[in-house]
């Protein structure tokens, strides 16, 4: 046990039996900001009760537009609606035990605190899985060194040659991502881009740090739950959970797109407190979440493959 130091020659009067003090306040724990709920849609969540469920999503068929000449005999198209199946094929859980002594005699509500931590952990787990899945669904026109459905000359990075991002080119690269979506006729509303923290740092020292340039009315230097601001029709988000790989140096898959591109469905199907536990006096708290995700429109999903560049 630590004691206060004393001057040379002065007797140590503090007893080795001095009481220890347990603070009633828990040390603050930091959590990664989660963004997956903001960049995907949950329009088809439906009634999910367990892992293994399916959500059936109807799709609109393409109606043919044909030239017409006066008096021609018409032929009728027979459109049929399509179907996409969203499988609820993933699950995650938490499970911990707390003894009755700690539960009833402690000066802190450990059960509530630990359950809150588990809930935050579930969100981080889903975000990590989702962001890793997301970039892999990108359209061939929205990734690589020759992106752009019409232009074919937009460099969004590829394995071996990631795009080097610095404060001088970061805005240009965000605009390039927007052009890729424009060339695929993706709506301007609901667009987003998720960048790693160091990339947001590049934005903060770029020429875009003026709030008026974001069209947001709030400073780009101020983050709100992972949201940084708006640039070229993109809601910009900051996340530490983006997929990263070692490609000589660390590189990131910064995802961008429009919310209609990916759907996500989730449900907490179990949230239990078991007061009767075999072999001990205590309670078990546990929860089970089932979820699934599906790319609905790959043309609305993109992958900007980047590494940290030097400042000139």
PEFENCOR-V507412 format. One record per backbone hydrogen bond with DSSP energy under -1.0 kcal/mol. CO is the residue of the C=O (numbers start at 1). NH is the residue of the N-H. E is the energy in kcal/mol with one decimal. If there is no record, write none. Layout:
co = [CO CO]
nh = [NH NH]
e = [E E]
This chain:
co = [7 15 35 35 41 42 50 53 55 57 59 69 82 84 86 87 88 90 92 94 96 98 99 100 101 108 109 110 111 112 113 114 115 116 117 118 119 120 121 122 123 124 125 126 127 128 129 130 131 134 135 139 141 142 144 147 154 156 158 161 163 165 166 169 170 171 172 173 174 175 176 177 178 179 181 181 182 190 191 192 193 195 196 197 198 199 200 203 206 210 211 219 224 226 227 229 231 234 235 236 237 243 245 247 249 251 252 254 255 256 257 258 261 261 262 263 265 267 270 272 274 277 281 283 284 285 286 287 288 288 289 290 291 292 294 297 298 298 300 301 302 304 305 306 307]
nh = [10 18 38 39 264 45 53 88 86 84 82 72 59 57 55 89 52 291 289 287 285 283 103 104 105 110 113 114 115 116 117 118 119 120 121 122 123 124 125 126 127 128 129 130 131 132 133 134 135 137 138 142 148 303 156 154 147 305 161 158 307 309 170 173 174 175 176 177 178 179 180 181 182 183 184 186 185 259 235 257 237 239 200 201 202 203 204 206 209 213 214 222 227 238 224 236 234 231 193 228 195 253 251 249 247 245 306 304 194 302 192 261 296 297 41 294 292 290 288 286 284 280 100 98 274 96 272 94 269 270 92 267 90 265 263 300 139 301 258 139 256 254 163 252 165]
e = [-2.1 -1.8 -1.6 -1.2 -2.8 -1.4 -1.4 -3.0 -3.1 -3.1 -1.5 -2.1 -1.8 -3.2 -2.3 -1.4 -3.9 -2.6 -2.8 -2.1 -2.9 -2.6 -2.3 -2.7 -2.3 -1.9 -2.1 -3.2 -2.1 -2.1 -2.0 -2.2 -2.2 -2.1 -2.4 -2.2 -1.7 -2.1 -2.4 -2.5 -2.3 -2.3 -2.2 -3.0 -2.9 -1.5 -2.0 -2.6 -1.4 -1.8 -1.3 -1.9 -2.8 -2.2 -3.1 -2.3 -2.8 -2.8 -2.4 -1.1 -2.4 -2.7 -1.4 -2.1 -1.8 -2.3 -2.2 -1.9 -1.7 -2.1 -2.0 -1.7 -2.5 -2.6 -1.1 -2.4 -1.9 -1.8 -1.9 -2.2 -2.7 -2.1 -1.6 -1.8 -1.5 -1.8 -2.0 -1.1 -1.3 -1.4 -1.5 -1.6 -2.3 -3.2 -2.8 -3.2 -2.5 -2.3 -2.2 -3.5 -2.9 -2.4 -2.9 -2.0 -3.4 -2.4 -2.4 -3.0 -2.9 -3.0 -2.3 -2.7 -2.5 -1.7 -2.3 -2.2 -2.2 -2.7 -2.3 -2.3 -2.4 -1.0 -2.0 -2.6 -3.1 -2.6 -2.9 -2.0 -1.6 -1.5 -2.2 -2.4 -1.9 -2.4 -2.6 -1.9 -1.4 -1.9 -2.2 -1.6 -1.8 -2.7 -2.5 -2.6 -2.5]
